[in-house]
């Protein structure tokens, strides 16, 4: 999951960047639209749904925050 999420975020960056779990989102070449596109791709890839406010990049700090939330949403989905 971690690698897929990092790859999705890399694909949406305007520049070719190395991204790690501890990479701060504000340092990436992502604008708000490309961030939303990345979040939608993550939702589709893992069949999860982020809350509306979670599609705003300012609500996130690091790439790992997105990975952890995606894991949490997958775990919740699997319990249903």
C-alpha positions as CSV (number, residue, x, y, z in Angstrom):
1,X,0.0,0.0,0.0
2,X,2.7,2.4,1.0
3,X,4.6,2.1,-2.3
4,X,1.3,2.5,-4.4
5,X,0.4,5.6,-2.5
6,X,3.8,7.1,-3.0
7,X,3.7,6.3,-6.7
8,X,0.3,7.9,-7.1
9,X,1.5,11.1,-5.4
10,X,4.7,11.1,-7.5
11,X,2.6,10.8,-10.7
12,X,0.7,13.9,-9.8
13,X,3.8,16.0,-8.9
14,X,4.8,18.6,-11.6
15,X,8.4,17.7,-11.1
16,X,10.2,14.4,-10.9
17,X,10.7,14.1,-7.1
18,X,11.9,11.5,-4.7
19,X,9.1,10.9,-2.2
20,X,9.4,9.1,1.2
21,X,7.0,8.5,4.0
22,X,8.4,11.5,5.9
23,X,8.3,13.9,3.0
24,X,6.3,17.0,3.8
25,X,3.5,17.6,1.4
26,X,4.2,21.4,1.3
27,X,7.6,20.7,-0.2
28,X,6.2,18.8,-3.2
29,X,5.3,20.3,-6.6
30,X,1.6,19.6,-6.0
31,X,-1.1,22.3,-6.5
32,X,-4.5,21.8,-5.0
33,X,-6.0,20.2,-8.1
34,X,-3.2,17.7,-8.5
35,X,-3.5,16.8,-4.8
36,X,-7.2,16.2,-5.2
37,X,-6.5,14.0,-8.3
38,X,-4.0,12.0,-6.2
39,X,-6.5,11.5,-3.4
40,X,-9.2,10.4,-5.9
41,X,-6.7,7.9,-7.4
42,X,-5.9,6.6,-3.9
43,X,-9.6,6.2,-3.2
44,X,-10.2,4.3,-6.5
45,X,-7.1,2.1,-6.0
46,X,-8.1,1.0,-2.5
47,X,-11.9,1.4,-2.8
48,X,-12.0,3.8,0.1
49,X,-13.4,7.3,0.6
50,X,-11.8,10.2,2.3
51,X,-13.9,12.9,4.0
52,X,-14.4,16.0,2.0
53,X,-12.1,18.1,4.2
54,X,-9.3,15.5,3.7
55,X,-9.1,16.4,0.0
56,X,-7.5,19.8,1.1
57,X,-3.7,19.5,1.2
58,X,-3.5,22.0,4.1
59,X,-5.1,19.3,6.3
60,X,-2.1,17.0,5.9
61,X,1.5,17.3,7.0
62,X,3.5,14.3,5.6
63,X,3.0,11.6,3.0
64,X,2.8,9.1,5.9
65,X,-0.3,10.8,7.2
66,X,-2.1,9.9,4.0
67,X,-0.8,6.3,4.1
68,X,-1.9,5.8,7.7
69,X,-5.4,7.3,7.0
70,X,-5.8,5.0,3.9
71,X,-4.8,2.0,6.0
72,X,-7.3,3.0,8.6
73,X,-10.1,3.4,6.0
74,X,-9.2,0.0,4.5
75,X,-9.3,-1.6,7.9
76,X,-12.7,-0.1,8.6
77,X,-14.0,-1.3,5.2
78,X,-12.7,-4.8,5.8
79,X,-14.5,-5.0,9.2
80,X,-17.9,-4.3,7.6
